[in-house]
Amino acid sequence: MKNVLVVGGAGYVGGTITDMIKDANYNVRVYDKLLYEDSYRKEIDFVYGDILDTEALLPHLKWADVVVWLAAIVGDGACQLNPDLTIAVNQEAVKWLAQNFDKRIIFMSTCSVYGAQDKELDELSPKNPLSLYASTKLKAEEYLRDKDAIIFRLGTLFGVGDLYSRIRLDLVVNILTVKAFTIGKISVFGGDQFRPLLHVKDVARAVTMNLESSHTGVFNLHRQNVRIRDLAYQVRMHFPDIIIEETDMPFQDTRNYRVTSEKANKVFGFKSIHSIDEGIDGLKFLVETRRIKNLNSPRYSNQAYLKEMEGVEHGLRAVAS
């Protein structure tokens, strides 16, 4: 049984990845600072820690045969709140990992490294990162180029991953589902923008398939490319009484892109099995049965929560001074 260290394993993506790796009979350890969580309740070996505390992290790297690196500040808006911290977490911490770990690495990048382009994009397509989030992820990819590392450029995630981890309500499928339930209306700005969508559980499948594979390099992962307008009408199939309000958008959306995941399919047999409808239904069940107490809580949005925490920290510093 190999030892798998899941760095950032308490989060939205990490929750389902950790469950699936455990079910595959690996020894799993989660290293996480619980940025968005108040506790970690799974019966899995857990270490509370910050990736920037390299002295604390290093012994766990020595224990591991495989590192699944999920720790990051995720999203364009969240990354802009503190650019220096974003670079330290998303970029420089990965550089340190590459210098201090010589075994298997599985790393999460993003399809947003391609920027806004009109054609279907594969892994060799030109990169044009238009945000700090995308540029730090692309730089991190470079640090792992000569390692035993497989890099997944993820599409826009959706769905419910596991029973415990915080759900993200700042992702387009999840946002539209919640809006349909709470206000009975979906507002679509522009609508011709494409997103390559992917269920969070399919990420976990790709990770588990490659814990011991020899595959390295970059792979796009997505299920399908969907126009935002079409997605809104797909959500309405689950909430027939909602209103869809469309507004022309005069500016270019920097997240307008389509990708192909044919390389992942050919190389290691990846094929998405979790549909968008399944993702909508999963979240619909949570909101309709009132299993999320406050859908407007900043906790469910990376940018909103980090901005609130930044305000709290600023206030504490002001009091202390």
N, C-alpha and C positions, 0 to 999 in steps of 0.2 A: 504494500500500500504506500503510494507516494504521498508526500506532504505538500499540500497546496496552501499557499498564503494568499488570501484575498484582501488586498489593500484597498480600503474604502468599501468593504463588504457589507456595511450596515445600511447602505443607501438604496435608492429606487432600483437601480440595475443590480447592485450587489446582492440584494435579498434573494432574488430568484436564482442567480448564479450560484450562490452559496448552497441553497437547497439542492440544486441539481447535482453539484459536485459531491455533496455529502451522499446523496442517493446512489451515486456511482461508486461508492465505497472507497473514496479517498479520505485521508486525514486532512481535515480542513481547519484552518485558523484564520480568524478575521482580525485585521488590524484597522482601527477606525477611531476617529476623534469625536464621533457622534455630533457632528455639526448641526444636523437637523433633528436629531433624536434626543429624547430624555433618558432612554435606557436601551439595553440590548437583551432581549429575553429568549433568544433561541438557545437550544441545548447544543451549542457549538463553541469550541475553544475560542475565547475572545480576549483581545488585548486592546485596552484603551490607549491610544497614542496618536501623535501628530507626525505626518510624513516629514515635516521639516525638522523634527527631532531625530536626526540621523543616528545619533548614538543609541537611542532607544530602539530604533527600527532594525539596526544591523544584526542583532542576535537572531531575529526572526527570519531574516534573509538567509542566515546560515542554516537554520532549521529546514528551510523550504527546498523542495525539488522543483517546484513551479511557482511563479508569482503571477497572479492575475491583478494587474494594476488598474484600478478604477478611480483612485483618488484624483479629484480635479475640481476646479471651479467651473461649472458647466453653464453655458448659455451666454449669448452676446451681452445682454444687459448686466448679468451678474458679474461678468469679468471686468466690465468697465468701472465698477464701483471702486475697485482698488487695483489698478494696473500692476503695481509692483508686486503685490501679493499674488496676483494671477500668474505673472511670469515665474515667480518662485515656485508655486505649486504645480502649474501645468507644464512647465518647461524645465526649470533647473532641477527640480526633484527627479525628473526622469533622466536627466543627464547623470545625476548622482547614482541612480539605480543602474544605469548602463555601466558605470565605472566600478560598481561594487557587487554585481551579481552576474555570474557567468552561466547560469542554467536557463531553463525555459521561461520565457516572458510572454504573457498575453496582454496586449495593450489596447485600450479603447481610444480611437480617434473619432473623427467626424467627417461626414460628407460635405460639410460646409467649407472644407479646405478648397473646394472647387470654385466657390463664389457663384455669381449669377452667370449661367451660360445656357444657350438655347438648345444645345444638342444633348443626346444621351451620353453620359460620361462613364468611362472605365478608369481603371487605376492608373493608366498612362496619360490620361487627359491632362491638359494644362491646369495647374493649380493657381488660384487667384483668391487667397484668403482676404475677406473684406472686414474682418473683425479681429479683435485681440484674441478672442476665444479660438478662432480658426487658425490664426498665425502661430499661437503657442502650441497648438496640437500638431501643426505641420513641423515645427521645429523639433518637438519631442520625437516625432517619427524619424527624423534624421539621426538623432542620437542612438536609435535602436537599429539602424540600418545593418550594421555588421554583427548583430547579436543573434542568438537563437530565439528570435522573437517573431510572433505573428501579430499583425496590427489590423484591427477591424475599424474601417471607416463606417460608422453607424449612420443610418438614416434617422429621421425624426421618430423617436420612440412613442409608443402608446400602450395602453392596457394596464391591467393589474398584474403585478409580478408575483407577490407572495402575501402571506397573511399578516406580517408584522411591519414591514418597512413602510415608510412614508410614501404615499402616492403623490405623484407630481401632477398638479393641475395647471401647469404652465406650458403644456405640450398640446399641439393643435387638436388632435382627436379628443383628448381628454377635456380640453377647454370647451370645445363645441358641445360635447356631451353634457357637461355641467351646465352650460348656458341654456341648453335645450330644456333641462329639468328645472332650473331655478327661475328663469324669466320667460321661458316659452318663446324665445326669439334668438336667432343667430344673425349676427351682423358680419357680412362678408365684404372686405375692402379689396377691390380689384377682382380677385377670384380666379384669374388665369395663372397665378403662381403655382408651380409644381412643388410638391414635397415627396421625397422618397420615404415611405413609411415602413415601420418595422415594429412588431410586437416585442415587448421587453423579454418575453419568455424565449423568443427565437434567438436573442443575443446569448442567453444562457446555453442554448443548444449548441451554438457555434463554438462557444468557449469549451464546453465539455468534450466536444468532438476533437479538440486540438490540444488537450492537456499533454498528451504524449505523442502527438504527431510530429513529423519532421518538416512540416510546412512552415515556411517563413515568408516574410514580406507583407505587402499591403493587400487587403481584400475589402471591397465594398460589401456591405450587408444591407439588404432592404427586401421588402415584400413586393411593393408596387409603387409606381409613381402616380400620384393623384393630384388633380387640380383642387385647390381649396374650395372652389364653387361646387365641384362634384362631391367633395367630401361633405359639405353642408347638406346637400340633398340626401346623401347616404345616411347621415345622422337622422334626418327627418323620417326615414323609413322606420326608425325605432321610436320616434316621438311624432306621430302623424299630425298633431294639432299645432306644431310650432310654426312661427313665421320666419321666413328667410328674407333678410333685408340686405340688398346689394347696393354698394356704393363704388363708383369709379375711383380708382386710385391713380393719381397723375404721376407718381414717382415710381422708380424701379425698386422692386423688392429684392434685397441682396440675398435672400434665401430661396431664390427661384432656380431650381436645378432638378435634373433627372439623372438617375444613375442606372447602371447595369451591375448585377451581381453574378454574372455568368462565370467569372473566374472562380468564385467560391464554389459554385455548383460543379464546375469541371474538376477542380483540384481536390476538394474534400467532400463533395456531395451535399453541400448545403442547399436546402430548399425550405423556405418559410412554410410553416404548417399552421400558424395562428393568424386568422383573418382580421381585417378591420372590423367587421361585424362582431366578431367574438370580443374584440377589445371594447367596442361600444357597449355591448351587453354586460361585460364584466363590471364596467364602471357604472352603468345604469343601475345594476343591482345594488351597488354600494350606496348610491345617492337615494334611490327610491326606498330602501329599507333603513335609511337614516343612520348608516354606519359610520358616516363622517360627521362629526358634531357641528363643525363650522366650516362650510365650504369656502368662506371668504378669508379664512385665516392665512396670514402671510407665510406660514410654515410650508404650505403646499406649492409655493412659487420660489424658485431659487433667488431671483432678483429681489423680490419683495422682502423675503426673510432676511437676506444678508444686509439689505439696506436698513431694515429695522434693527438688526444686531449692531450695525455700524453706529446707528443713532444712540443706542443704549450705551455702547462703549465710549462714545464721545461724551455722553452725559456723565458717566462715571468718572472719566478723566477730569471733567470740569469740576465736579464735586471734590475730587481728591486734591485739586490744585487750590 
